[in-house]
């Protein structure tokens, strides 16, 4: 029901641009949102003071980093790298931190992103969580892939 109230609040301000569906996945207990055409995934939007503000930022070419979960057109490693880059180098533009190169090493992944003042390099290590229930109809817990931050280097 949390998603329904978030959708209703968004539809009040953006009725022609709001569609409600039953499930996007990725967030078992909270409202999720997908903004097209950029493919921006947001989670826990029901916790925003006004979920429509996320859409307003989008119309201004910006993202709300508090709820942003990634961009569907990028790999999981790039999405994670962009998240960590935004924490170090403040830049809320939608197209900030475009991926330049991804190199998979034996022990880690190196992601180079395009930064406003030069490249941003993010090193990540793939890990797995303890088994958890991640889907509404899960019958058994399972591990979830995670990306542990090793280092962020911002050019400048």
Secondary structure as the mmCIF struct_conf table of DSSP 4:
data_model
#
loop_
_struct_conf.conf_type_id
_struct_conf.id
_struct_conf.beg_label_comp_id
_struct_conf.beg_label_asym_id
_struct_conf.beg_label_seq_id
_struct_conf.end_label_comp_id
_struct_conf.end_label_asym_id
_struct_conf.end_label_seq_id
HELX_RH_AL_P HELX_RH_AL_P1 UNK A 2 UNK A 13
HELX_RH_3T_P HELX_RH_3T_P1 UNK A 15 UNK A 17
BEND BEND1 UNK A 22 UNK A 22
BEND BEND2 UNK A 26 UNK A 26
TURN_TY1_P TURN_TY1_P1 UNK A 28 UNK A 29
BEND BEND3 UNK A 30 UNK A 30
STRN STRN1 UNK A 32 UNK A 35
TURN_TY1_P TURN_TY1_P2 UNK A 36 UNK A 39
STRN STRN2 UNK A 40 UNK A 43
HELX_RH_3T_P HELX_RH_3T_P2 UNK A 45 UNK A 47
BEND BEND4 UNK A 48 UNK A 49
TURN_TY1_P TURN_TY1_P3 UNK A 51 UNK A 51
HELX_RH_AL_P HELX_RH_AL_P2 UNK A 52 UNK A 59
TURN_TY1_P TURN_TY1_P4 UNK A 60 UNK A 61
STRN STRN3 UNK A 62 UNK A 62
TURN_TY1_P TURN_TY1_P5 UNK A 65 UNK A 67
STRN STRN4 UNK A 68 UNK A 71
TURN_TY1_P TURN_TY1_P6 UNK A 72 UNK A 73
BEND BEND5 UNK A 74 UNK A 74
HELX_RH_AL_P HELX_RH_AL_P3 UNK A 76 UNK A 88
BEND BEND6 UNK A 89 UNK A 89
STRN STRN5 UNK A 93 UNK A 93
TURN_TY1_P TURN_TY1_P7 UNK A 94 UNK A 95
BEND BEND7 UNK A 97 UNK A 97
STRN STRN6 UNK A 99 UNK A 104
BEND BEND8 UNK A 106 UNK A 107
STRN STRN7 UNK A 109 UNK A 113
TURN_TY1_P TURN_TY1_P8 UNK A 116 UNK A 117
BEND BEND9 UNK A 118 UNK A 118
STRN STRN8 UNK A 120 UNK A 128
HELX_LH_PP_P HELX_LH_PP_P1 UNK A 129 UNK A 129
BEND BEND10 UNK A 130 UNK A 130
HELX_LH_PP_P HELX_LH_PP_P2 UNK A 131 UNK A 131
STRN STRN9 UNK A 132 UNK A 132
BEND BEND11 UNK A 135 UNK A 135
TURN_TY1_P TURN_TY1_P9 UNK A 136 UNK A 137
BEND BEND12 UNK A 139 UNK A 140
STRN STRN10 UNK A 142 UNK A 142
STRN STRN11 UNK A 145 UNK A 154
#
